[in-house]
């Protein structure tokens, strides 16, 4: 019996050992399968996220996914560039967008669950605005149902700021041009009505005065139309609006001085030149136009002062050129300096009724013409001491 018991015990021990070994092997197999499954699942999720990222980055405009609890779930690269790669995920829309109008539109879409499309002007404090100015965006929001009681918003934004500003500039241009033309036309119309009345020409001195005033305002209308045509051509989409040629800058400046000689003598003004035989490559007509406007502007702003004007030019060894027009007149107030190149902007607001006003396009034409030649123009002024317009041109091949 003892040997039999020992044998049975040995058999049971061997069977138990083998059972435990099989269980261990099964457990290891299942653990390995579970590990492989999790690895494949993670890989699949990672690949899916990569595909979603690739699709979102293909969009040229900022895109955001927003959860039902108003937090950013995902975004694309154009959106990240606006926020300078700041971490946005899982942050609230209040923390990210910082604009009440946009947040209100998102809240409306979440509450109603309906698609929304709207153009918004975002405040200057919004991260979507730059240089402290408001921006304009086309907003499209599409809700996506994930569960019965939850939705996710897909927010797509398109920057319309440049387009809106361009439209505003065109509207302002038409409005200002209409206003500038209306004044001389009204004066001419009134004087014509007086002259064509019975006995209107009997008083010769008065008739001559009216005709002289009408003539000045006709000249003003012609100047406005010419300036509008010039600036329209400079701002056109024509890739080659300039007739490039080599010319001596002194020929251009002397032509300007000759044309303005009566005004210069009448005001006891002086114009000095220091040009050093500078030769430019550009459109002679536009260079004459822009330098004429700068010199004439100095004379007009100092009509009661014997102003001194200097026109200087230097050319570096690399071919870059610097041209300055300087006067010692009344100058430009610092508050006006940043606006003087805008269309129809005038520093002097008060004019007598008999004075023929400028077109308000002169300095705008100057800036456009300089930029058309690849250059830049800046203005500095110390009122009563020196006002300088500095043109810098890059080297020309």
C-alpha positions in Angstrom: 0.0 0.0 0.0 2.8 2.4 0.7 4.3 2.0 -2.7 0.9 2.3 -4.3 0.2 5.6 -2.4 3.6 6.9 -3.3 3.0 6.1 -7.0 -0.4 7.7 -7.0 1.0 10.8 -5.3 3.8 11.0 -7.9 1.3 10.7 -10.8 -0.9 13.4 -9.3 2.2 15.7 -8.8 3.3 15.2 -12.4 -0.3 15.8 -13.7 -0.5 19.0 -11.6 2.9 20.2 -12.8 1.9 19.6 -16.4 -1.5 21.3 -15.9 0.3 24.3 -14.4 2.8 24.4 -17.2 0.0 24.3 -19.8 -1.9 27.1 -17.9 1.3 29.2 -17.8 1.9 28.6 -21.5 -1.7 29.5 -22.3 -1.5 32.6 -20.1 1.7 33.7 -21.9 0.1 33.1 -25.3 -2.9 35.2 -24.3 -0.8 37.9 -22.8 1.3 38.0 -26.0 -1.9 38.1 -28.2 -3.4 40.8 -26.0 -0.1 42.8 -26.2 0.0 42.4 -30.0 -3.7 43.5 -30.2 -3.1 46.6 -28.1 0.0 47.5 -30.2 -2.0 47.1 -33.4 -4.9 49.1 -32.0 -2.5 51.9 -30.9 -0.9 51.8 -34.3 -4.3 52.0 -36.0 -5.3 55.0 -33.9 -2.0 56.7 -34.5 -2.3 56.1 -38.3 -5.9 57.4 -38.2 -4.8 60.5 -36.3 -2.0 61.0 -38.9 -4.5 60.7 -41.7 -6.9 63.2 -40.1 -4.0 65.6 -39.5 -2.9 65.2 -43.2 -6.5 65.9 -44.4 -6.9 68.9 -42.1 -3.5 70.4 -43.0 -4.5 70.2 -46.7 -7.0 73.0 -45.9 -5.6 76.4 -46.6 -7.6 78.1 -43.9 -7.7 77.7 -40.1 -9.8 74.7 -38.9 -10.9 73.8 -35.3 -12.9 70.9 -33.9 -14.8 71.9 -30.7 -16.3 69.5 -28.2 -19.8 69.7 -26.6 -18.2 71.2 -23.5 -16.7 74.0 -25.6 -13.1 72.8 -25.7 -10.7 72.5 -28.6 -10.3 68.9 -29.7 -8.0 69.3 -32.7 -6.9 71.9 -35.2 -4.8 72.2 -38.3 -1.4 73.8 -39.1 -2.9 77.1 -40.5 -4.7 77.5 -37.1 -1.5 76.7 -35.2 0.4 79.3 -37.2 -2.0 82.0 -36.1 -1.3 81.1 -32.5 2.4 80.7 -33.1 2.3 76.9 -32.3 0.8 77.5 -28.8 -0.8 74.4 -27.3 -4.5 74.7 -28.0 -5.9 71.2 -27.4 -8.3 70.8 -24.5 -8.4 74.5 -23.9 -11.7 76.4 -23.7 -12.9 78.6 -26.6 -12.9 81.6 -24.2 -9.2 81.0 -23.5 -8.3 80.6 -27.2 -10.5 82.9 -29.3 -10.8 85.9 -27.0 -13.5 87.5 -29.1 -17.1 87.8 -27.8 -18.7 87.8 -31.3 -17.0 84.5 -32.4 -17.7 82.8 -29.0 -21.4 83.8 -29.2 -21.6 82.3 -32.7 -20.1 79.0 -31.5 -22.4 78.9 -28.5 -25.4 79.4 -30.8 -24.3 76.5 -33.0 -23.8 74.3 -29.9 -27.2 75.2 -28.5 -29.2 74.9 -31.8 -27.2 72.1 -33.4 -27.6 73.8 -36.8 -25.0 74.8 -39.4 -24.1 78.5 -39.3 -22.4 80.7 -41.9 -21.6 84.4 -41.2 -19.0 87.1 -41.8 -17.7 88.6 -38.6 -15.5 91.6 -37.8 -13.2 90.4 -35.0 -11.9 92.9 -32.5 -8.3 94.2 -32.5 -7.6 92.2 -29.4 -8.5 88.9 -31.1 -5.6 86.6 -32.0 -7.0 86.6 -35.5 -6.2 90.3 -35.9 -2.8 91.9 -36.3 -1.2 95.3 -35.8 -3.9 96.4 -33.5 -6.5 96.5 -36.2 -9.8 94.7 -36.5 -10.0 91.8 -39.0 -12.8 90.3 -41.1 -13.4 86.6 -41.4 -15.9 84.3 -43.1 -17.1 81.8 -40.5 -18.6 78.4 -41.3 -19.7 76.1 -38.4 -21.0 72.5 -39.0 -22.3 70.4 -36.1 -21.5 66.7 -36.2 -23.5 64.3 -34.0 -21.3 61.8 -32.0 -23.9 60.5 -29.5 -27.6 61.2 -28.9 -26.9 63.9 -26.4 -23.5 65.3 -27.7 -22.3 67.1 -30.8 -18.9 68.2 -32.1 -18.4 71.5 -34.0 -16.3 71.8 -37.1 -15.2 75.5 -37.4 -13.6 76.7 -40.6 -12.4 80.3 -41.0 -11.4 82.3 -44.0 -9.6 85.7 -43.8 -11.4 88.4 -45.8 -9.6 91.4 -44.3 -7.7 92.3 -47.5 -10.8 92.0 -49.7 -12.9 94.1 -47.3 -10.2 96.8 -47.1 -9.8 96.8 -50.8 -13.6 97.3 -51.3 -13.5 100.1 -48.7 -10.6 101.8 -50.4 -12.5 101.7 -53.7 -15.6 103.1 -52.1 -13.7 105.9 -50.4 -11.9 106.6 -53.7 -15.1 107.1 -55.6 -16.7 109.1 -52.7 -13.7 111.4 -52.4 -13.3 111.8 -56.1 -16.9 112.7 -56.5 -16.6 115.2 -53.6 -13.5 116.8 -55.1 -15.1 117.2 -58.6 -18.4 118.4 -57.2 -16.9 121.6 -55.7 -15.3 123.1 -58.8 -18.2 122.0 -61.0 -20.7 123.8 -58.6 -18.6 127.0 -58.8 -18.4 126.8 -62.6 -22.1 126.1 -62.9 -23.0 129.0 -60.6 -20.8 131.4 -62.5 -22.1 130.3 -65.8 -25.6 130.9 -64.6 -24.7 134.4 -63.6 -22.9 135.2 -66.9 -25.7 133.8 -69.1 -28.4 135.9 -67.3 -29.5 139.1 -69.0 -26.9 141.7 -68.5 -24.5 139.2 -67.0 -21.6 140.3 -69.3 -22.3 144.0 -69.0 -20.0 144.5 -66.0 -16.7 143.6 -67.7 -14.4 143.5 -64.6 -16.8 141.2 -62.7 -17.2 139.0 -65.8 -13.5 138.7 -66.3 -13.1 137.8 -62.6 -15.7 135.0 -62.9 -14.1 133.7 -66.1 -10.7 133.6 -64.4 -12.1 131.7 -61.4 -13.8 129.3 -63.8 -10.6 128.8 -65.7 -8.7 127.9 -62.5 -11.4 125.4 -61.5 -11.4 123.8 -65.0 -7.6 123.4 -64.5 -8.3 121.7 -61.2 -10.8 119.3 -62.7 -8.3 118.4 -65.4 -5.6 117.8 -62.8 -7.9 115.6 -60.7 -8.8 113.5 -63.8 -5.2 113.2 -64.9 -4.1 112.2 -61.4 -6.9 109.6 -61.1 -5.8 108.1 -64.5 -2.1 108.0 -63.3 -2.9 106.3 -60.0 -5.3 103.9 -61.7 -2.6 102.8 -64.1 -0.1 102.4 -61.3 -2.5 100.3 -59.3 -3.6 98.2 -62.3 -2.8 94.5 -62.6 -0.8 95.2 -65.7 2.6 93.4 -65.0 4.5 96.0 -67.0 2.9 99.5 -66.8 6.3 101.2 -66.9 8.4 102.1 -69.9 11.9 101.4 -68.6 14.8 103.5 -70.1 18.1 105.0 -68.9 17.9 108.8 -68.3 19.8 111.5 -66.5 18.0 112.6 -63.4 19.3 116.2 -63.8 17.2 116.4 -67.1 14.1 115.4 -65.2 14.7 117.8 -62.3 15.6 120.8 -64.5 12.4 120.2 -66.5 10.4 120.4 -63.3 12.1 123.6 -62.2 11.4 125.2 -65.5 7.7 124.3 -65.4 7.4 125.6 -61.8 9.6 128.7 -62.4 6.6 131.2 -62.4 5.5 129.9 -59.0 9.0 129.8 -57.6 9.6 133.5 -58.6 6.2 134.6 -57.4 6.9 133.1 -53.9 10.5 134.3 -53.8 11.4 130.6 -53.3 14.7 128.9 -54.3 15.3 125.4 -55.5 18.9 124.0 -55.3 20.0 120.8 -56.9 22.9 118.4 -55.9 22.5 115.5 -58.3 26.1 114.3 -59.1 25.3 113.1 -62.6 23.0 110.3 -61.3 21.6 108.1 -64.1 18.4 106.1 -63.3 16.7 103.2 -65.0 13.0 103.7 -65.0 10.0 105.4 -66.5 10.9 109.1 -67.2 7.3 110.2 -67.3 6.6 108.8 -63.8 9.8 110.2 -62.3 9.0 113.6 -63.7 5.5 113.3 -62.2 6.5 112.2 -58.7 9.4 114.7 -58.3 7.1 117.5 -59.7 4.5 116.6 -57.0 7.1 116.7 -54.2 8.6 120.1 -55.3 5.1 121.5 -56.0 3.8 120.2 -52.6 6.7 122.1 -50.8 5.8 125.3 -52.7 2.0 125.0 -52.0 2.4 124.2 -48.3 4.6 127.4 -48.0 2.8 129.8 -50.3 3.4 132.7 -47.9 7.0 131.8 -47.1 10.2 132.2 -49.2 10.9 128.5 -48.8 14.2 126.9 -49.8 14.0 123.5 -51.5 16.9 121.1 -52.1 16.8 118.2 -54.4 19.7 115.8 -53.8 20.7 112.4 -55.3 23.4 109.9 -54.6 24.3 106.6 -56.2 26.3 103.9 -54.4 28.8 101.6 -56.0 26.3 98.7 -56.0 23.9 100.8 -58.1 21.5 101.7 -55.3 20.3 105.3 -55.3 19.0 107.7 -52.7 17.0 110.8 -53.7 15.8 113.4 -51.2 13.6 116.5 -51.5 14.1 118.8 -48.5 12.5 122.1 -47.6 12.7 124.5 -44.6 9.1 125.4 -44.5 6.3 125.1 -42.0 6.6 121.3 -42.0 4.2 118.5 -41.3 2.7 117.8 -37.8 3.8 114.5 -36.4 0.2 113.3 -36.1 -0.2 113.7 -39.9 3.0 112.0 -41.0 1.6 108.5 -41.1 -1.3 109.6 -43.3 0.2 111.9 -45.9 0.5 109.2 -48.5 -3.2 108.3 -48.4 -5.5 109.4 -51.2 -7.1 112.8 -50.8 -5.5 113.4 -47.4 -4.5 117.0 -46.7 -2.6 118.4 -43.8 -4.0 121.9 -44.3 -7.7 121.8 -43.8 -8.6 125.4 -44.3 -8.7 127.1 -47.7 -10.3 130.3 -49.0 -13.1 130.0 -51.5 -11.0 131.5 -54.2 -8.0 129.2 -53.7 -7.7 126.3 -56.1 -7.2 123.3 -53.9 -4.9 120.4 -54.7 -6.2 117.1 -55.9 -5.2 115.3 -52.7 -3.7 112.5 -54.9 -0.2 114.0 -55.3 1.7 112.2 -52.5 -0.3 109.0 -53.1 0.9 109.0 -56.7 4.5 109.6 -55.5 4.4 106.6 -53.2 2.8 104.3 -55.9 5.3 105.5 -58.6 8.3 104.9 -56.3 7.0 101.4 -55.3 6.4 100.6 -59.0 10.2 101.1 -59.4 10.9 98.8 -56.5 11.8 101.6 -54.1 10.6 103.0 -50.8 9.8 106.5 -49.7 9.7 107.9 -46.2 8.9 111.3 -44.8 10.4 113.1 -41.7 9.6 116.6 -40.5 10.6 119.1 -37.8 8.1 121.9 -38.4 9.8 125.2 -39.2 13.2 123.5 -39.5 13.3 120.7 -42.1 10.9 118.5 -43.9 12.5 115.7 -46.0 11.1 113.1 -48.4 13.7 110.3 -48.9 13.5 107.8 -51.8 15.6 104.7 -51.7 16.0 102.6 -54.9 17.6 99.1 -55.0 20.4 98.3 -57.4 19.2 97.7 -61.0 20.8 95.0 -63.1 
